[in-house]
Amino acid sequence: MIGEISVELSNCPECYSLFVKTPFKAVCDTCSKEEERQFEAVYGYLKQSKNRSATLVTTAEETEVSEDTILKFIRQGRIQLANFPNLGYPCQKCGTLIRENKLCLTCSKDLKNQLFDLEREEERRQKVTEEKATFYTFQPKNN
């Protein structure tokens, strides 16, 4: 640990070479430069007015940068979807292309419904447990 920054010796997840990993650097210098070159290719392609409506597939084909790498740039916020109406990334549950959040509206609603059902079931169980824990005693009247 240097100062307050944690560093460690690690293998690059791309090329497996040894490098010093920091919170700001997740790949080696060589792969970092290649990733930056790929970003420049993608961004350069998209900023041309004729390409602003390109899809993810078209952008990947035209720039020879993988869809996964382009999605990584989107998730990192390096490519702003507001400027490119046909770009998106997959919903984490169903894979439908979305432009914001982590889930599409359908999956989001489904998750909310499941949580609501779970809460109702938990309330029902709590009520049953409370009812089972209640004891009544019968005391006969003395005549």
DRENDRENKOL-540874 format. One record per residue (C-alpha): residue number from 1; residue in three letters; x, y, z. Coordinates in Angstrom, 1 decimal. Layout:
<atoms>
nr/rest/xx/yy/zz
NUM/ALA/X/Y/Z
...
</atoms>
This chain:
<atoms>
nr/rest/xx/yy/zz
1/MET/0.0/0.0/0.0
2/ILE/1.5/3.3/-1.1
3/GLY/0.0/6.1/1.0
4/GLU/-3.7/5.6/0.9
5/ILE/-3.8/3.9/-2.5
6/SER/-3.8/0.1/-2.5
7/VAL/-1.6/-1.6/-5.1
8/GLU/-0.9/-5.2/-5.9
9/LEU/1.0/-7.3/-8.4
10/SER/-1.5/-9.0/-10.7
11/ASN/-1.9/-10.7/-14.1
12/CYS/-3.6/-8.6/-16.8
13/PRO/-7.0/-10.1/-17.4
14/GLU/-6.5/-9.5/-21.1
15/CYS/-3.0/-10.7/-21.9
16/TYR/-2.0/-12.3/-18.6
17/SER/1.2/-10.3/-18.3
18/LEU/2.4/-9.2/-14.9
19/PHE/1.6/-5.6/-13.9
20/VAL/1.0/-3.4/-10.9
21/LYS/-2.8/-3.1/-10.4
22/THR/-4.3/0.0/-8.7
23/PRO/-7.9/1.2/-8.2
24/PHE/-7.3/3.3/-11.3
25/LYS/-5.6/0.7/-13.5
26/ALA/-7.1/-2.7/-14.1
27/VAL/-5.1/-3.8/-17.1
28/CYS/-1.4/-3.6/-18.1
29/ASP/0.0/-0.6/-20.0
30/THR/0.0/-2.4/-23.4
31/CYS/-3.7/-3.5/-23.0
32/SER/-4.6/0.0/-21.7
33/LYS/-3.2/1.6/-24.8
34/GLU/-5.0/-0.9/-27.0
35/GLU/-8.3/-0.2/-25.2
36/GLU/-7.8/3.5/-25.6
37/ARG/-7.1/3.0/-29.3
38/GLN/-10.3/1.0/-29.6
39/PHE/-12.3/3.7/-27.7
40/GLU/-10.9/6.4/-30.1
41/ALA/-12.0/4.2/-33.1
42/VAL/-15.5/3.8/-31.7
43/TYR/-15.9/7.4/-30.6
44/GLY/-14.5/8.7/-33.8
45/TYR/-16.9/6.5/-35.8
46/LEU/-19.9/7.6/-33.7
47/LYS/-19.2/11.3/-33.7
48/GLN/-19.5/11.5/-37.5
49/SER/-23.0/12.8/-38.1
50/LYS/-23.8/10.0/-40.6
51/ASN/-23.0/7.4/-37.9
52/ARG/-24.9/8.8/-35.0
53/SER/-27.8/6.4/-35.5
54/ALA/-25.6/3.3/-35.8
55/THR/-26.5/0.3/-33.8
56/LEU/-24.2/-1.7/-31.5
57/VAL/-23.7/-4.4/-34.2
58/THR/-23.0/-1.9/-37.0
59/THR/-20.6/0.0/-34.8
60/ALA/-18.7/-3.2/-33.8
61/GLU/-18.5/-4.3/-37.5
62/GLU/-17.3/-0.9/-38.8
63/THR/-14.7/-0.3/-36.1
64/GLU/-13.6/-3.9/-35.6
65/VAL/-14.1/-3.4/-31.9
66/SER/-16.0/-6.2/-30.1
67/GLU/-19.5/-5.5/-28.9
68/ASP/-18.4/-6.4/-25.3
69/THR/-15.7/-3.7/-25.4
70/ILE/-18.2/-1.1/-26.7
71/LEU/-20.7/-2.1/-24.0
72/LYS/-17.8/-1.7/-21.5
73/PHE/-17.3/1.9/-22.7
74/ILE/-21.1/2.5/-22.3
75/ARG/-21.2/1.1/-18.8
76/GLN/-18.1/3.2/-17.9
77/GLY/-19.9/6.3/-19.1
78/ARG/-17.3/7.0/-21.7
79/ILE/-20.0/6.8/-24.5
80/GLN/-23.2/8.8/-23.6
81/LEU/-26.3/7.1/-25.0
82/ALA/-28.2/10.4/-25.2
83/ASN/-26.1/11.3/-28.2
84/PHE/-26.6/8.0/-30.0
85/PRO/-30.3/7.0/-30.3
86/ASN/-29.8/3.4/-31.5
87/LEU/-27.1/2.3/-29.1
88/GLY/-28.1/0.4/-25.9
89/TYR/-26.9/-2.3/-23.6
90/PRO/-28.6/-5.6/-22.5
91/CYS/-30.9/-5.8/-19.6
92/GLN/-29.1/-7.9/-16.9
93/LYS/-32.1/-10.3/-16.6
94/CYS/-33.5/-10.8/-20.1
95/GLY/-31.0/-9.3/-22.5
96/THR/-33.4/-6.8/-24.1
97/LEU/-31.5/-3.7/-25.2
98/ILE/-32.0/-0.8/-22.8
99/ARG/-30.6/2.8/-22.5
100/GLU/-30.8/3.3/-18.7
101/ASN/-30.7/1.5/-15.4
102/LYS/-29.8/-2.2/-15.2
103/LEU/-33.2/-3.8/-16.0
104/CYS/-35.8/-3.2/-18.7
105/LEU/-39.2/-2.0/-17.6
106/THR/-40.7/-5.4/-17.9
107/CYS/-38.1/-7.1/-15.7
108/SER/-38.2/-4.2/-13.3
109/LYS/-41.9/-4.5/-12.8
110/ASP/-41.6/-8.3/-12.5
111/LEU/-39.0/-7.8/-9.8
112/LYS/-41.1/-5.3/-7.9
113/ASN/-44.1/-7.6/-8.1
114/GLN/-42.0/-10.5/-6.7
115/LEU/-40.8/-8.3/-3.9
116/PHE/-44.4/-7.2/-3.1
117/ASP/-45.5/-10.9/-3.1
118/LEU/-42.6/-11.8/-0.8
119/GLU/-43.5/-9.0/1.6
120/ARG/-47.1/-10.2/1.7
121/GLU/-46.1/-13.8/2.3
122/GLU/-43.7/-12.6/5.1
123/GLU/-46.6/-10.6/6.7
124/ARG/-48.9/-13.7/6.4
125/ARG/-46.3/-15.9/8.1
126/GLN/-45.7/-13.4/10.8
127/LYS/-49.4/-13.2/11.5
128/VAL/-49.7/-17.0/11.6
129/THR/-46.8/-17.2/14.0
130/GLU/-48.4/-14.6/16.3
131/GLU/-51.7/-16.5/16.2
132/LYS/-50.0/-19.8/17.1
133/ALA/-48.1/-18.2/19.9
134/THR/-51.4/-17.0/21.6
135/PHE/-52.6/-19.2/24.4
136/TYR/-56.0/-19.1/25.9
137/THR/-56.9/-20.6/29.2
138/PHE/-60.3/-21.6/30.4
139/GLN/-61.2/-21.0/33.9
140/PRO/-64.6/-22.5/35.0
141/LYS/-66.9/-20.3/37.0
142/ASN/-67.3/-21.4/40.6
143/ASN/-70.9/-21.9/41.4
</atoms>
